[in-house]
Amino acid sequence: MSKIANSANASANRAAEEQLEAEDEGFKPLTREEAQKLREENPSVSSWAVLAGQLLVGVLVALAAWGLTGKQSAGWSSLYGALAVVIPGALFVRGLTSKVSSMNPGAAVVGFFLWEAVKIALTLAMLFAAPRLVENLSWPAMLAGLIVTMKAYWGVLWFKPRRPNTQQT
């Protein structure tokens, strides 16, 4: 009975492999020139640029909170919320770009999870310390600064610089 089951599994596996091979026939690897052109058309964005964009957005939110409420404490609270995103994020990026994290794929994976845990722990510590560090803390303003700054990376990626199209004729 087990020989029949093994034979059926082997047949199913072969059929699945043949189907995958048939689907992969349409796959064409890129040449060096095509890969270079693709990289030029879609430049990557630096993690540091994303953090700088988040910091800029955080400062703007803090100024808006101060301006809309007329209270300096709302501006400081909002700025603190933004810093609770940017400072741990900067530590995360610094940790991921270290030599140790890029030694091999295994170290990179462990480094990613380690620095992500450090980022989360530092963010939580900053949020718990907020009432002692920010005079007249406004929780809604701080949370607005935190959330808007956290989501600002979408805007940074949306407005990423595009390289000019340099097609030769």
N, C-alpha and C positions, 0 to 999 in steps of 0.2 A: 504494500500500500504506500509506503514511504517513497519507493522508487517512482511510482506514478506521480506523486506530489512533487518530488524533486524534478522530474522530467517536465511537468507542467510549469513549474517555476522557471526552469532554464529556458523553456520556449518563450515564456512571457518576457523574460529578461532580454533574450535575443531580439524579440520583436520591438521592444522598447529601444534598444540600442540602434537597431536599423532605422527606426523612425527618427531618432535624434540625429543620426548620420545624414539622413535625407534632408532634415531641416537645416543642418549645418552646411550643406552643399552651397547654399546661397551666401554663406559668409565669405567675405574677402578680406584678408588682412591688409592693413594700410601700409603703403610704402613709406619710406622715411620722409619724403617730400609732403605726402598727404598728411602724415602725423604732425609735421611741423606747421603746415597750413592750419590744421585744426586747432593747434595750441595758440597760434597767432590770432585766430578768429575768436577764441574763447579763453581769454587770459584768466588766470586764477586770481583770487583776491587774497591779500595777506590777512592773516588773523589779527595782526597788529592794526591794520587799517579798519577792520571791523570794530575792534575795541575803541579806536579813536573816534569812529562814527558814533558808537554808543555813548562815549563820554560827552561828545558834542550835543547829542540829543538829550542826555541827562542834564547838562547845564541849561539847555533851552527850556526844558520842563521845569527846572528849579526857578528860572527867571519868570516863567509864565505863572507858576504857583505864587510866587512873591507878588507879581504884578496884579494877578486876579484877586487875591485875598487881601492884599495890602499888609500882610503880616510877614515879617522877616523869618519867623520861625517856620512858616509853611515852606518857604524857599529852602531853608537849611534842611528841613525834614525831607523834602523832595530830592535835594542833592545827595543826602545821606543814602536814600533809597537807590539812587543811581550808582553811587560808589559801592553799594553792597552787591552790585552786578559787575562793575568794571574791575574792581580790585581783585576779587577771586578769579575773574576771567583772565586777567593779566598773569596771575600766578599759574593758572592752568596752561596758558599758551607758552609761558616761559618754561614750564616743566616739560611740555611736549616737544619743544624745540631743542631740548638739551641733547648732548651727545649720547648719554646713556639711553634715552628713549628711542634713539634712531639706530642703535647698534644692530639689532636684528628684529624680525617681525614679532617674536615672542616678547621681547623687552618692550616693544612699542605697544602691544596690547596690554601688558601689565601696567606700563606707564600711563596709558590712557585711563584705565580704571582707577589707578592710584591717584592721579591728579584730578580726576573728576570727583572722587571722594573728598579730597582736600578742598576743592572748590565748594562743594556742597556744605562741608563742615564750616568753612570760613564764612560763607554766606549766612548760615544759621547763627553762628557766633556773633556776627555783626548785627543781625536782626534782634537777637536777645540783648545785646549791649546798647541798642539804640536809645532806650529810655534814659539810660545813665549818661550817654554821650551827647545827646541833642537836647538842648534846653527847650522846654515847651513843645515837645515832640507832637507833630500832627500825623497820626497814623494814616489817615486817608492820603495826605500829601506824600508821605514816605512810600506808601504802596503804589501810588500813581507813578512816582519817579522810578520805582523798582520795575514795575510792569512795562511801562513805556520804554525804558532803557533796555530791558530784556528782549523786547520785540523789535528793537531798532535795527537789528542785523538784517531784517528783511529789506528795509530801506537802503541800507548800505550795499547790499547785494543787487538791489534794483538799479541803483545809480552807479554801479561800478564803472570805472573808466573803460571805454572801448578804444581799442587801437584803430587808427585810421586804416581803411581798406587800401592796401598797396598792390593793386593788381597791375601786372606788367602786360602791355599789349604788344 
